[in-house]
Amino acid sequence: MDGLLAIEKLLKSKTTHFVGGPSGLQAKQTRAIASYLALVVFASQLAAESHGFARMWGGHQVWNWANTWISQRALPLSLTGCHTKTYSLLSDPGIATELWTYMQSNKWAINPEKLAALTKNQLIPVEAEKYVHQITANEMPNGLRQYMELELDVICSTVGHLVKAGQSLEYGKNYDGYWNGKLFVNQLKEKIIPAFERIHGAGYQALFFIDNSQGHSAYAEDALLASHMNVNPGGKQPQMQDGWYQKDGVTVVQKMVFSQDHPLHAGEPKGIKAILLDFNTLKANLPLALKSVKLWTIHLWEHHTHHWMEAYQSGLGTKEAQLQVQKFSSTKYKSHR
């Protein structure tokens, strides 16, 4: 089937050029191959249906069975009788004992309806409850544990795998929690860097390439992030490190926390509103910042925006529009790294 789809795609493609043109020998040979494969697929599906198999699935299987026979003279293997057997409640000793007792006590007048009622109303619910408890308490957690264990390992370009730099985590709310930037920073400080120093010794610096979304968003606790700030002073927001800005060529330090002698918010984070009020040079610096933008940069983003508008106006979705805009980019990226 894959071969048929591939050769049909080749024949339909406008970029396909045959030796001798579309009426040449190579083109005729290609169309003959396509006709042969189409007949084989159709015959496989008919053969499967005629013997009680599903058309699509059976057609694939007939093709595989025939190839095995032609190349190895071997028949298909049958798995009849090799599957897991269905569990019977009669295999449970408790249910078997109860039924035996009932039949012994009513052996001269066994009523099938009463026996069915006993099985349905007394025995099966009890055993079902026990079985469900066993499943949810033991079998499911043990079975899912292999999918909930997260292993974050590290490789080095000089020695390969850093064995003692990895970090394991039992994923989930009821286990070790969820992987985040804080855990990544802990792994970096407590495992990765010590493992690197043990192998390379002193005097070497490591450059880390992080292929982990939580690692990309890891910042220091006092990092200057507006998204971590409140509008007003105090509350649940971090005490950030001091910022700075340039005024008349001089670096001016901007405190992000009120001093301890502040009458209302002693030692508390200032918040966005207070920071903007402190930044009295904003009105003067904004025109200078806008003036510093080069005309070619403005033209570049203007053209970029125009391509996005054209893509959306043509009815493309987000992903297709992105691919369309990338065609006009001077930089071609082969991956997200």
Long-range contacts (C-beta under 8 A, 24 or more apart in sequence): 1-41, 1-59, 1-60, 1-63, 3-37, 4-34, 4-37, 4-38, 4-41, 7-33, 7-34, 7-37, 8-34, 89-123, 89-124, 89-127, 92-127, 94-123, 94-126, 94-127, 95-123, 95-124, 95-127, 98-122, 98-123, 99-123, 145-170, 148-172, 148-175, 150-179, 152-179, 152-184, 152-187, 152-212, 154-192, 154-195, 156-196, 156-199, 158-200, 159-199, 162-192, 162-195, 162-196, 162-199, 163-195, 164-191, 164-194, 164-195, 164-198, 165-191, 165-192, 165-195, 165-196, 166-191, 167-191, 179-212, 179-214, 180-214, 181-214, 181-215, 181-217, 181-218, 181-219, 182-218, 183-214, 184-210, 184-212, 184-214, 184-215, 184-218, 185-218, 209-337, 211-337, 224-256, 226-272, 229-269, 229-271, 229-272, 229-275, 230-269, 230-271, 230-272, 231-271, 231-272, 231-273, 232-271, 232-273, 232-274, 233-258, 233-264, 233-265, 233-268, 233-269, 233-270, 233-271, 233-274, 234-265, 234-268, 234-269, 234-271, 235-269, 235-271, 237-269, 237-271, 238-269, 239-269, 240-269, 243-275, 245-279, 245-281, 245-285, 247-281, 254-278, 254-279, 303-328, 304-328
